[in-house]
Each structure stands twice: as structure tokens, then as C-alpha cells.
């Protein structure tokens, strides 16, 4: 969660306090989003960003920027501190296990701004006053900061992580002249399908747009999650996805997507279900409120309770009604899973209702689409 602040203000305040003409000797970092390299590695950075912290960093100023290596895609917070020689020191921040606040690590930048360029050195595990292990920093400003920092779609810093190339693997075939490949971002292990051939070209293109947007959301969520986890007391996190094409036909495509992640909060999230079902008449997301008959919910309450009775997770109709259901389709039937809160998520058990029975739960106009 970022709010806009100005590193230049920090520099000017320090200069005024010192009364030694420091402002004239220092060039503040121009606000914006930058791309370039640290040593041989491609990076993206943003400056003039104030990130709220628990207790704040130990050095003067505030968290005034962040950056990430394109190949890793994990954001690292930076603290701006002006130096008497006219350079700007940027300390990479980590969470202190003692104070539960962000403190400087041993990775340090020393840079100067020259117009839209930032140049200097980066040092890993620096000894005080020494730069023996330093490599060059070379950055060029590519654009302004977003005026809506919580809007990832219009945030250039986030958009640049989406520029990382996706990989395509495997060609799978299904009945009816359908072929598809797996498209993935290997940094985060998230993936989706891309239809390469389908009888209805317009539906194919529409479906690929929906699936590409879902992958984009997973990539952005993984970027935010792992960045948050890095500055949490744990110091690290994880983000994992499984994706199973549970049904692929000329009428319907259903994907069983599950996410497991830890972003540095009080507890991890396990087996977060995000199923997607596409109506391939149009290539759009299936509207379950239309696909299921008006009385389907009532009938499902009783049927689901019966199917999971042996598990000890029959929590009753009231709990099921409050949480609601998720649906997707498999070769065997309609998959049904409740959406209980985290404290009883262990009871989010999947039950599959065979099509011979499930067909009656669908509205007449949708029954013909089922296998």
C-alpha cells in the first residue's frame, strides 16, 4: 500500500537544517518510474514513494522508493538518505524481528541523478565505508508515478512486471477440434490456458481474453504478496497455484484453479479455490445465476449436506446459505464447494454431483450444453 511522498523534501529539510549549502550540492532523485540495470541484472524502480511502515526505518527520511529485479519480480523497499558528498544513499529495507519495523539491510546504493538518469553503485553486504563488492547502477526514467497508487492497472511500476515474457508449453487436444497450450509466468508459478484452435473463432478470442486477464490478476497478486512478505516479520512468503482443466468441450470449458499463499500476515491461506467456467457459445464467463434453475440453491443445500455427511463437516443449511457455493464442471459432473470462512475452511469439501442428477439443477436453456 503506497502513498505518494517526496524524497526531495527530505533532502531540502536536511539541507536547511545543516545550513551548509547542501541543497546546492545535492541533486534530488526525480520522481518517477525507472528501468535499467544493477550490474548485469535488469531492474525496475520507482522513487518519491512513501510507504507506511510500522515504526519507520532507522535512517533519516522515509521509505522513499522500491525496486525489483525483473527475473525475480519481488519488490524491495528503499530508504533515501542524502550524503554530504552530494550523492544519495539508498538502503534496502528488511523487517526487524526485534522492533517489528523496517530497518536498513547491508545492501546499499550510492547514486547521483543526472536529468532523467540515475547512476552510481550498488553494494552487497557492504562494510562500513567500503565498496569493494560494488556493481554499477544505471537507470533511465520511463514515466511518471501513478496518481492512483492502489490502481495496479494504471501503475507503471506494476505494469512493468507484466512485461516479463510468458512461456508457452505443451499442445493438448480435446474432442471437437480443440487444441490449447499452457501459458505461465515462471517467476511465480502461475499459469492459464490459451486456446490455439476452436470451432468458433470469435469465441476462442473472447475466451483467451478472459483467461489472459485471470493470469494477469494472479501475476499482480503474486507480486504484491511476495513484496509484502519480504518486509514482514517472517522475511519471506510464497505464492503457488494449481490449475486443472476439468472440462474442455465445444460448449463449456471449466478450470479448477487453487491458490496457496503466505504474504506475511497472521496465517497462510491454503487451497483458495478460484474456478472459472466459460460459456463457449460466446467465450465469456458462465453466469451461474442464469445457468442454474431458481430452486437449485435450495435443492443443493440438502443434496450437498447428504454428500458430505460422512466427513463430519455437515454444518447445516444455515452455514451453507451464509457462505454460498462455488461451482465448476468436471467430466463426471457438477463440482460444488462451499465458501466457508478461514476458521472452518477445512470443511470446504468438494462434492461432485453426477450429470444424470445435476442436469435437473440447470435452467432449460443450459441443459443441452452439458456433457
C-alpha positions in Angstrom: 0.0 0.0 0.0 1.8 3.1 -1.2 1.1 6.8 -0.6 2.9 9.4 -2.6 5.7 11.4 -0.8 8.7 13.3 -2.0 12.3 12.3 -1.4 13.3 15.8 -2.5 11.5 17.1 0.6 13.7 15.0 2.8 16.8 16.4 1.1 15.7 20.0 1.4 14.8 19.7 5.0 18.2 18.2 5.9 19.9 20.9 3.8 18.0 23.7 5.6 18.8 22.2 9.0 22.5 21.9 8.2 22.8 25.4 6.8 25.9 24.5 4.8 24.6 24.8 1.2 24.0 21.1 1.0 20.9 21.6 -1.2 23.1 23.1 -3.9 25.5 20.2 -3.8 22.8 17.5 -3.9 20.5 16.7 -6.8 17.3 15.1 -5.6 16.0 11.9 -7.3 13.5 12.9 -9.9 10.1 11.3 -9.1 9.1 8.6 -11.4 9.4 5.0 -12.6 12.8 3.9 -14.0 14.2 0.9 -15.8 17.8 -0.2 -16.2 20.4 -2.4 -14.7 22.2 -3.3 -11.5 25.3 -5.0 -12.7 24.2 -7.5 -15.3 20.6 -7.7 -14.0 17.6 -5.8 -15.4 15.6 -3.9 -12.8 12.6 -1.6 -12.4 12.5 1.1 -9.8 10.3 3.9 -8.5 11.2 6.9 -6.4 9.3 9.6 -4.4 7.1 6.9 -2.9 6.3 7.0 0.8 5.3 3.5 2.1 3.7 3.5 5.6 5.8 1.4 8.0 5.3 0.0 11.5 7.6 2.3 13.5 9.6 3.5 10.4 13.1 2.9 9.3 16.1 3.8 11.4 17.7 6.2 8.9 16.6 9.8 8.3 13.8 10.3 5.8 11.1 7.8 4.9 10.7 4.8 2.7 11.2 6.7 -0.5 11.1 4.1 -3.2 11.3 0.5 -4.2 12.6 -1.7 -7.0 12.6 -5.2 -8.2 14.7 -7.5 -10.4 12.7 -8.4 -13.5 13.8 -12.0 -13.3 12.6 -12.3 -9.6 9.6 -10.0 -9.6 9.7 -9.3 -5.8 9.6 -5.6 -4.7 12.3 -4.3 -2.3 11.7 -1.1 -0.3 14.3 1.6 -0.3 15.2 4.4 2.2 16.5 7.7 0.9 19.3 9.4 2.8 21.3 12.4 1.4 25.1 12.4 1.8 27.5 15.3 2.4 29.4 14.5 -0.8 26.3 15.2 -2.9 25.3 11.6 -3.5 22.2 9.9 -2.4 22.3 6.7 -0.3 19.5 4.2 -0.7 19.3 1.5 1.9 17.4 -1.7 1.1 15.0 -2.4 4.0 14.1 -5.5 5.9 11.8 -6.2 8.8 13.4 -6.2 12.3 12.5 -9.2 14.3 13.1 -7.2 17.5 11.3 -3.9 16.7 8.9 -5.2 14.1 9.8 -2.1 12.0 11.7 -1.7 8.7 15.4 -1.2 9.2 18.4 -1.0 6.7 19.9 -4.2 5.4 23.5 -4.4 4.3 22.6 -3.8 0.7 23.3 -0.2 -0.2 23.0 2.1 -3.3 25.1 5.3 -3.7 23.8 7.3 -6.7 23.6 10.7 -8.4 20.7 12.0 -10.5 21.6 13.5 -13.9 18.4 14.7 -15.6 16.3 11.6 -16.2 19.2 9.3 -15.4 20.4 7.8 -12.1 23.9 6.4 -12.0 26.1 5.0 -9.2 26.9 1.8 -7.4 25.1 -1.0 -5.6 27.0 -2.9 -2.9 26.0 -6.2 -1.3 26.9 -6.8 2.4 28.9 -3.6 2.4 31.5 -3.0 5.1 31.3 0.5 6.7 32.9 2.9 4.3 33.8 0.2 1.8 32.5 -0.5 -1.7 34.8 -3.5 -2.6 31.9 -5.6 -3.8 30.0 -2.9 -5.7 28.5 -3.0 -9.2 27.2 -0.3 -11.4 23.7 1.1 -11.2 22.3 2.6 -14.4 18.7 3.7 -14.6 16.6 5.8 -17.0 13.2 7.4 -16.2 10.4 6.0 -18.3 7.4 7.7 -16.9 5.6 9.4 -14.0 4.2 7.8 -10.9 0.6 6.9 -10.9 -1.8 9.4 -9.4 -3.8 6.4 -8.1 -1.2 4.2 -6.5 -3.7 1.5 -5.5 -4.8 1.1 -9.1 -2.4 -1.5 -10.4 -3.8 -1.4 -13.9 -2.6 2.2 -14.2 0.5 1.9 -12.2 3.6 1.8 -14.5 5.7 0.1 -11.7 3.2 -2.8 -11.7 2.8 -2.8 -15.5 6.5 -3.3 -16.0 6.4 -6.6 -14.1 3.8 -7.8 -16.5 6.3 -7.1 -19.4 8.3 -10.2 -18.2 7.9 -12.8 -21.0 5.5 -15.6 -20.6 6.4 -19.2 -21.5 4.2 -21.5 -23.6 4.4 -25.2 -23.3 2.7 -28.4 -24.4 -0.1 -28.7 -27.0 -3.2 -30.5 -25.7 -6.1 -31.7 -27.8 -9.7 -32.2 -26.9 -12.7 -33.5 -28.9 -14.3 -31.2 -31.5 -11.1 -29.8 -33.0 -10.0 -28.0 -29.8 -6.3 -27.5 -29.0 -4.7 -25.4 -26.3 -1.3 -24.7 -24.7 -0.3 -23.7 -21.2 0.9 -20.1 -20.7 2.8 -19.4 -17.5 4.9 -16.8 -15.6 7.7 -19.0 -14.3 8.7 -16.5 -11.6 5.5 -17.1 -9.7 4.5 -20.5 -11.0 1.1 -19.1 -12.2 -0.5 -20.2 -15.4 -3.6 -20.4 -17.6 -4.7 -21.9 -20.9 -4.6 -20.4 -24.3 -6.9 -21.9 -26.9 -4.9 -22.3 -30.2 -7.8 -23.8 -32.2 -11.5 -23.9 -31.7 -14.5 -24.3 -34.0 -15.8 -20.8 -33.2 -13.0 -18.2 -33.8 -14.8 -15.3 -32.1 -15.5 -17.4 -29.0 -11.8 -18.6 -29.0 -10.5 -15.0 -29.0 -13.0 -13.9 -26.3 -12.2 -16.9 -24.1 -8.4 -16.2 -24.4 -9.0 -12.6 -23.3 -10.8 -13.8 -20.2 -8.1 -16.3 -19.4 -5.3 -13.8 -20.0 -7.0 -11.3 -17.6 -7.1 -14.0 -15.0 -3.4 -14.8 -15.4 -2.7 -11.0 -15.2 -4.5 -10.8 -11.9 -2.6 -13.8 -10.5 0.7 -12.3 -11.5 -0.1 -8.9 -9.9 -1.4 -10.6 -6.8 1.8 -12.7 -6.5 4.0 -9.6 -7.0 2.1 -7.7 -4.2 2.1 -10.8 -1.9 5.8 -11.6 -2.1 6.7 -7.9 -1.8 4.6 -7.6 1.4 6.0 -10.9 2.8 9.6 -9.7 2.3 9.0 -6.8 4.7 7.1 -8.8 7.2 8.4 -10.4 10.4 8.8 -13.7 8.6 11.0 -12.1 6.0 9.7 -14.3 3.2 6.5 -15.8 1.8 5.2 -17.9 -1.0 2.5 -17.9 -3.7 1.6 -21.1 -5.5 -1.1 -22.1 -8.0 -2.5 -25.3 -9.3 -4.6 -25.3 -12.5 -6.6 -28.3 -13.8 -8.6 -28.2 -17.0 -11.5 -30.2 -15.5 -13.8 -30.0 -18.6 -13.0 -28.9 -22.2 -15.7 -29.2 -24.7 -17.1 -27.1 -27.6 -19.9 -25.9 -25.3 -18.2 -25.4 -21.9 -14.6 -25.0 -20.6 -14.1 -25.3 -16.9 -10.8 -24.7 -15.0 -10.3 -25.8 -11.3 -7.8 -23.2 -10.1 -6.4 -23.2 -6.5 -4.1 -20.7 -4.8 -2.0 -21.3 -1.7 -0.1 -18.2 -0.4 1.5 -16.5 2.6 2.0 -12.8 2.3 3.5 -12.2 5.8 0.1 -11.9 7.6 -1.1 -13.7 10.7 -1.6 -17.0 8.8 -1.2 -18.6 5.4 -4.1 -19.2 3.0 -4.4 -22.8 1.7 -6.4 -24.2 -1.1 -8.1 -20.9 -2.1 -10.5 -22.0 -4.9 -10.9 -19.7 -7.9 -12.8 -21.8 -10.5 -13.5 -20.4 -14.0 -16.2 -21.8 -16.3 -16.6 -20.4 -19.8 -19.7 -20.5 -22.0 -18.1 -21.3 -25.3 -21.1 -20.1 -27.3 -19.6 -16.6 -26.7 -16.3 -17.3 -24.9 -17.5 -15.4 -21.8 -17.7 -16.4 -18.1 -20.6 -18.6 -17.4 -23.3 -16.8 -15.4 -24.2 -19.4 -12.8 -27.2 -17.4 -11.6 -28.7 -17.9 -15.1 -27.3 -21.4 -15.7 -28.8 -22.9 -12.6 -32.6 -23.1 -12.1 -34.2 -20.8 -9.5 -34.7 -23.6 -7.0 -31.3 -25.1 -7.5 -29.8 -23.5 -4.4 -32.5 -24.9 -2.1 -32.0 -28.4 -3.6 -28.2 -28.1 -3.4 -28.3 -27.4 0.3 -30.0 -30.7 1.0 -28.0 -32.7 -1.5 -24.6 -31.3 -0.5 -25.3 -32.0 3.2 -26.1 -35.6 2.3 -22.9 -36.0 0.2 -20.6 -34.7 3.0 -22.4 -36.2 6.0 -19.7 -38.9 6.5 -16.9 -36.3 6.7 -18.1 -34.7 9.9 -18.5 -31.4 8.0 -22.3 -31.3 7.8 -22.6 -27.8 9.3 -26.2 -27.3 8.4 -28.2 -25.3 5.9 -27.8 -22.0 7.7 -24.0 -22.1 7.4 -24.2 -23.2 3.8 -26.6 -20.4 2.9 -24.4 -17.7 4.5 -21.3 -18.9 2.8 -22.7 -19.8 -0.6 -21.2 -22.2 -3.1 -18.6 -22.2 -5.8 -19.3 -24.3 -9.0 -17.4 -25.7 -11.9 -17.7 -28.7 -14.2 -15.8 -31.9 -14.5 -16.1 -34.9 -16.8 -18.0 -36.7 -14.0 -20.5 -33.9 -13.1 -21.1 -30.6 -11.4 -18.5 -29.8 -8.7 -19.8 -28.0 -5.7 -17.7 -26.4 -2.9 -18.9 -24.2 -0.1 -17.2 -20.9 0.7 -16.8 -21.1 4.5 -14.6 -18.5 6.3 -11.0 -19.2 7.1 -11.7 -20.6 10.6 -13.7 -23.5 9.2 -12.1 -23.6 5.7 -11.2 -27.3 6.4 -14.9 -28.0 5.7 -14.7 -26.5 2.2 -15.1 -30.0 0.8 -15.7 -30.6 -2.9 -18.7 -32.8 -3.8 -19.4 -33.9 -7.4 -23.0 -34.4 -8.4 -23.2 -36.7 -11.5 -24.8 -35.2 -14.6 -27.6 -37.7 -14.5 -28.7 -35.9 -11.3 -27.2 -32.5 -11.8 -28.9 -31.8 -15.2 -32.2 -31.1 -13.4 -30.5 -28.3 -11.4 -29.8 -26.4 -14.6 -32.1 -24.0 -16.4 -33.6 -25.5 -19.6 -31.5 -23.4 -22.0 -28.3 -24.7 -20.4 -29.0 -28.4 -20.1 -28.1 -29.1 -23.7 -24.6 -27.7 -23.1 -23.7 -30.3 -20.5 -21.8 -33.5 -21.5 
